[in-house]
Amino acid sequence: YRIDTLIYGWFVEGQMHAAGELRPLSFDQGGSAEIAFSVEAPYRQHGIGSMLMERIVTAARNRGIGQLWVFCLPGNEPMRRLAVKYGAHMHCGEGEVTGDIHPRPATAFSYLDETLSETQGMWSALLDQAGRWTDGTQR
C-alpha cells in the first residue's frame, strides 16, 4: 500500500463491483505509473472500464505523469481493446501483453474535468448513503 496510489471504485448500493488503480512508479515530473482494472463479470460490457480508464488518464495528466503502463494476459482482449482506445502501443511478450500510454499535458479543462467528476462521485455516494439510511437498508 502506498499513499500516492489512487483507486477509483464503481459501486452499486454501497458495494464495489469495479475498480481502477493508478500507481506511480516514479515521482519525478513526467514520470511513469502503472494502471490496473478489475470489473466483476456481471458488470462488464457496460462502459464501466472505459469510465474508470477516463478517470485514471485524467488523474495522471493532472499529476504530470508522462507514461502509463498496463499489463494483461494475451487472452484479455477487452483490456487490450480498452488500452488501445486510449492510445496504448501494445507489445507482446512471454505470457503477457504490455501497453504504454502517453497522456497529453494537463490543461485547465482537465483539472475542471477531474474536479467535476470527483464532486459528482461524492454527491452520488452521499445521496446513496442517505437513501439507504431512510429506507432502512443501512447495514
Solvent accessible surface area in square Angstrom, and as a share of the most:
residue,aa,sasa,rsa
1,Y,222,0.84
2,R,78,0.29
3,I,160,0.81
4,D,45,0.23
5,T,22,0.13
6,L,49,0.24
7,I,108,0.55
8,Y,24,0.09
9,G,30,0.29
10,W,71,0.25
11,F,114,0.47
12,V,52,0.30
13,E,118,0.53
14,G,31,0.30
15,Q,88,0.39
16,M,95,0.42
17,H,35,0.16
18,A,4,0.03
19,A,24,0.19
20,G,0,0.00
21,E,38,0.17
22,L,1,0.01
23,R,79,0.29
24,P,15,0.10
25,L,88,0.44
26,S,41,0.26
27,F,149,0.62
28,D,98,0.51
29,Q,154,0.68
30,G,44,0.43
31,G,9,0.08
32,S,22,0.14
33,A,0,0.00
34,E,56,0.25
35,I,2,0.01
36,A,45,0.35
37,F,40,0.16
38,S,74,0.47
39,V,19,0.11
40,E,79,0.35
41,A,67,0.52
42,P,101,0.63
43,Y,54,0.21
44,R,130,0.47
45,Q,143,0.63
46,H,129,0.58
47,G,46,0.44
48,I,11,0.06
49,G,17,0.16
50,S,30,0.19
51,M,70,0.31
52,L,1,0.01
53,M,0,0.00
54,E,81,0.36
55,R,51,0.19
56,I,0,0.00
57,V,20,0.11
58,T,8,0.04
59,A,0,0.00
60,A,0,0.00
61,R,29,0.11
62,N,17,0.09
63,R,115,0.42
64,G,18,0.17
65,I,18,0.09
66,G,26,0.25
67,Q,44,0.20
68,L,0,0.00
69,W,65,0.23
70,V,2,0.01
71,F,87,0.36
72,C,14,0.08
73,L,123,0.61
74,P,64,0.40
75,G,72,0.69
76,N,61,0.31
77,E,80,0.36
78,P,67,0.42
79,M,19,0.09
80,R,60,0.22
81,R,128,0.47
82,L,21,0.10
83,A,0,0.00
84,V,83,0.48
85,K,133,0.57
86,Y,49,0.18
87,G,42,0.41
88,A,10,0.08
89,H,112,0.50
90,M,49,0.22
91,H,98,0.44
92,C,101,0.60
93,G,49,0.47
94,E,180,0.81
95,G,54,0.51
96,E,74,0.33
97,V,1,0.00
98,T,25,0.15
99,G,0,0.00
100,D,12,0.06
101,I,5,0.02
102,H,105,0.47
103,P,19,0.12
104,R,165,0.60
105,P,114,0.71
106,A,34,0.27
107,T,65,0.38
108,A,82,0.64
109,F,162,0.68
110,S,5,0.03
111,Y,114,0.43
112,L,93,0.46
113,D,61,0.32
114,E,23,0.11
115,T,79,0.46
116,L,105,0.52
117,S,22,0.14
118,E,76,0.34
119,T,57,0.33
120,Q,133,0.59
121,G,35,0.33
122,M,99,0.44
123,W,135,0.47
124,S,66,0.43
125,A,64,0.49
126,L,92,0.46
127,L,121,0.60
128,D,53,0.28
129,Q,46,0.20
130,A,41,0.32
131,G,33,0.32
132,R,37,0.13
133,W,159,0.56
134,T,121,0.71
135,D,94,0.49
136,G,65,0.63
137,T,71,0.41
138,Q,72,0.32
139,R,198,0.72
